[in-house]
C-alpha cells in the first residue's frame, strides 16, 4: 500500500482548505444583502414587527437573504421611501401608502373617513383592496408584502373642541391628502409634517393640532404640547411593506418563498399587536395628563358631514378602481 509523503499531505490539506475557503466565498457572494428603510423609531410597534420579520427571513433562508432595517427615516425620509424602493435604491421598505394619494387616489383607500373604523373592518378593507394595490404597485415595479394598521385615528388639540367652528384657523399637521382635506373642510390650516419632524413642529408652534392614533401621541409625548384627545375613530391607516420586483426576481426560489411566508406572519402578528396595544396607548395619553373624550354630539355630527363629503370625493377621484374596492369591501 502506497503511503503519502509529508509533501503530499501538506498539498492535500492545502487544497482542502482552499476549496473550503472558495466555497465560503461563493456562499457569501450568493447571499443577498438588502436595505429596508422605515420612517418610524425603533421602539414603535411597526418597526419592532419589521425587525422580527427581517430576523425571521434571515433565519429561514439560512442567511441567504440578510435584510438590514434602517429605522426613524435614517436611510431615507418617510416621503422618500416609496421612490427609493421603486427605483432600486433600496430593495424593500415600509411606507404609509396614503401619503401618496395625490399620486394615485387608490393609495388612500385606508383613509376614507368612517369607512372602516375597527381592526376587523380594516383587515376586510385591506383584503378588498389587495387586487387593486397589487396591480397599481406592480405597474411601478413593486410588490406589496404585508400591511399593518395603526390604531383608530383621533384628534389632538391644545384646547377643548365642541364643534368644527372651534377649529377655525388652527395650524393642523397633515401627513397625507386625507388629513389635509380634513383640515380644509374644518377651516384649519394644513401643514405637511413627517412623523420624524412632528415633535419639533409641536414644540415650536409650527402646528398646534393633528389627527393620528394613540400610538403616535405616545411616541411624541403629545401631552407635553397638547391637552385634549378626541377618540373619533375616523379610520385606521395602514403601513405597507413592499419590495422592488427586480430584487424579488433575483432571489432563489427558497429565499423568495421564505420572504413571502414570513410576510404573511408579519401581517397577522402586526395586526394583532396593534389591536392589543390600542387601548393602552389611549390610557398612556391620559396618564400623561391629556383629557380623553369621545366627540360630543355637535362635533360628531360635524365630523360625519366631513366624512360624507370626503367619501364622495375619494370615490370620484379613485374611479373604477375605488368603486371596486368599496364594492368588494361591502360584500
Beta strands, then each sheet from edge to edge (+ up, - down):
strand 1: 32-37
strand 2: 65-70
strand 3: 92-96
strand 4: 142-149
strand 5: 154-157
strand 6: 171-174
strand 7: 189-192
strand 8: 209-212
strand 9: 228-230
strand 10: 238-244
strand 11: 291-293
sheet 1: 2+ 1+ 3+ 10- 4+
sheet 2: 7+ 6+ 8+ 5- 9+ 11+
end
